[in-house]
Amino acid sequence: MRKIEGSIRASVGIMKDVNSLVKLPELMGTMRELSQELVKAGIIEEMVGDSMPDQMEEEDEEAESEVDKVLGEILQDRMGKAGATPVTPAPVQEPVAEEDEEDAEAMLDQMRGRLEALKS
């Protein structure tokens, strides 16, 4: 019982020290300022998001066209090397590309979900 009593007294002392250090009115003011800044940041993010999708779509289209060019060159090189071999390896590569596209789409969907979760 004496140990418990001593622990409670120590806890009470610590609580008094914490209460004296934490000034509730200042804390409430700080929290209000933080809330206002978060609202401003959300509005700014929304405004930037509204203006950026057009640019992002253009950049995505450019990136996709570049990727298509590179893949076309790579596939032409491989098709040239595979000219003496049977044609069966080429169809094996196409499903891999489709799987990569599906994986990329799934990853984009996942990222969009995370972004929406962060926005809300």
N, C-alpha and C positions, 0 to 999 in steps of 0.2 A: 504494500500500500504506500509506503514511504517513497519507493522508487517511482511509482506512478505519480504520486503527488509532486515529486521533484521534476519529473518529465513535463507534467502539466504546467508547472510554474515556469519552466524554461520555455515552453511553447507560448505561454502568455507573454513572456518578455519579448520573444521574437516577434509575436504578432503586434505588440505595441511599437516596436522599432519599425516594422514594415508599415504600419499605419502612419507613423510620423514621417516616413520617407515618401509615401505615396500621398500626393495632395490631390484629392478627388476633383476639385474644380479645374485644376490645371490639366488633369488627365482627360476630363470630359471635353475641354477646349481642344486639346490635341486630337482627340478622337473625331471631333467635328471637322477640324481642318483636314484630317486624313480622309474622311468621308467625302468632303468637297473635292479634294484632289483626285480621289478615285473616280468620282463622277465626271470631272473634267477630262481625265485620261480616257474614260469610256467614251465620252462624246468625241474626243479627238480621234480615237481609234476607229470609231464608227465613220467619221468624216473621211478619214484616210482610206478606210475599207470601201467606202462608196466611190471614191475617185480612182482607186487603184485597180479594181477588177478589170477595166478595159485594157489598161497597160499590161496587167498580168496575163490576160488572155492572148494579147499580141505576142508577148514574150514566150508563152507556152507554145503557140503555133509555130513561131520561129524555131524554138528548140526542137519541137517534134519534126519539123522539116529537115533540120540538120541531122537529127538522129536517123531519120529515114534515108538520107543521102549516105551516111556512113555505113548503115546496115546494108544498103544496096551495093556499095562498093565491096564490102566484106563478102557478101553472098555471091557477087560476081566472081571474085577471086576464088572462092571455094568451089563454085560451080565449074570454073575453068579447070581447076585441079581435079575435080571429080568427073571430068568429061570422059576419061578412059575407064572409070569405074562404073558400076551399075548406078542407076538413078535412085535407089532406095535410101541413101543417106539424106538426101535433100528433104523428103517429107518428115524425117525424124527431127530436123531442125525447126521446121515451121511450128509444130506443136510447142516446142520449147519457147519460141517467140510469143506464141499465144499465151502460154503460161506466165511468161514474164510480164506481158501486158495485163493479164488478170491480176498478178501479184502487185503490179504497179497501181492498178485501179483500186485494189483492196487497200493498199497502203495509203493512197490518197484519200479514200473514204474514211479510213481510220484517223488520218491527220485532220480531216475536216471535222470529224466528230470531236476530237480533242479541242480543236479551235472553238467550236460551238460551246463546248463545256466550259472553256476558259472565259468566253464572252459572257456567259450567264452567271 
